[in-house]
Amino acid sequence: MKQSKHLMVFLVSLMLFSSINCQAQKLNHQTKKIVIDNKDSALYNKLLKMDFSKYKGKAVSNFLNAVGINYVKYLGHTKRPGYLNYMSFIYSDSLSIEITVKEYKYLKPLNYDYKWSIEEFRKEKSYMICFKYAGACIKGCNEEDCN
C-alpha cells in the first residue's frame, strides 16, 4: 500500500512539473528575445513563413520535403510505455520540428523496443506540426498539446 501511495505522489508531481515546465517555456518565449544562431537562421525564417496547416492530413514526407533541408536525426517520443506519441526531427542543437500523427495506417505505433520505421512514419498523415527553437515553442504548438 505504501508503494502505491508513493507511486501516486510521484506521478502527480511529474504531471505538475510537466505542466509548469510547459507554461514556463511559453512565458520565456513571450518575454525573452530568442537569439538565433547563424547556421539556423535560414531554416528558422523559412519555417516561420511556411503555412503548417496546409500539411495537416497530408503525408509527413510532404512537409519534410517542403522544408528542403535534411534533418540530422529523428527521435520517437512516448507518453505511454512503448507507444509512439510524436516524432522529433532534429536539425541542430537548438532547432527541431515535432510531428504528431493521430491515426496510424502504415506504422505500428506500439513497439516496446522503442524502434519505429522512419519510412513508415513518413507515409502517415500529420495531425500537428510544432516548430521549436532553444526549447521554446515558436510555431504550431497548441497549449493543450505542449510536449
N, C-alpha and C positions, 0 to 999 in steps of 0.2 A: 504494500500500500504506500509506504514511504517513497519507493522508487517512482511510482506513477505520479505522485504529488510533485516530486522534484522534476520529473519529465514535463509535466503540465506547466510548471513555473518557468522552466527553460523555454518551452515552445512559445508561451505568451510573451516572454522577454524578447525572444528572437523576432516575433511578429512586430512588437512595438518598436524595436530597434530598426527594423527594415522600413517601417512607416516613417519614423523620424528621419532616417537617412535619406529617404526619397524626398521628403519635404525640404530638408536642408540643401540637397542638390538643386532643387528648383529655386530656393531663396538665394543661394550663392550665384546661380546663373543670372538672376534678376538684379542683384546688387553689385556684382563684380564684372569688370570687363575681362573677357577672355582674351588672352594673348595667344595668337595663332602662330605656330612655328612656320617658317617659310616653306619647308618641304610639304606642309599640309595645306597651304593657303589656296592653291588652285582647286584641289578637290573639295575643300571646305566651301569655297564660293560656288562651285558647281552644284553641290548638294543643296545649298541654300536656295538656288534658283529652280531646282527640279520640283515638279508637282508630284509628290509621292502618291496622292490619291488616284492618279491615273494608272498606277500599278497594282492597286488593290484588286484582288480577284484574278490577277494575271500571274503567269509563271514567275517564280522568284528569279529565274535566269533573265527574264525581260528587264527587270530592274538592274540586276548586276551588270548586264551587258550595256545598259544605258549609262551606268556610272563610267564605264570605259577604262577603268584602271583596275588591275588585278589586286585582290586582297592578299595580304601576307600570310594569313592563316584564318581559320574559322574555328569556333568553339560552340558546342551544343550546351544549352543550359536547361536545367530541370527544376521544377518546383516539387514534383513528386518523384520518389526514387525510380530511376530508370526511364522516365517518361519525358521525351523532348518537349520543352515548352517553347523555346525560341532558339535561333541560331545567331551568333555574333560573327560578323565579318570584320576582321581587324585589318586596318590599312596602315596604321602606325601605332606608336606607343600611346598616342592621345586620341586618334580618330577611329571610330568604329560605327558600324551600322548593325542594328538588331532587326531581324525579320521574324515575325511570328506568323505561323500558319494555323488556321482554325480547324480545318478538317484535312486529314492526311489521306491521300489517294494512292500515292506511289511508295512512300516511305513508311516503314513500320516504326511508329514513334516510341514503342516500348522496347527498350534494349538495356538489360541490366549490366552489360559490358560497357555501356555509355559510348558506343560507337555507332554513328549513323552515316549512311551513304550521302555524301555531298551531291553526287549526281542525281540521286532520287529526290533530295530536298530541293534542288534547283528546278525540278519539274512541278513541285507543289505550287498552289496558288497562295500568294501572300495575303495576309489579313491586315498586318500592321507593320510599318517600317519606321524605325526610330534612328535618328542620326545623333550620335553622342560625341562630344569632344571634351577631353580632360575630365571625364566622369560626369559631365553635366549634359542634360538633355537639351539639344539645340533645336530639333525639329521632329515632329511626328509622334512624340510621346504623349499619350493620354494620361491624365492624372491617375485614373483607376488602374492603368496598366503599367505604371512605372516599374521598371525592372532594376 
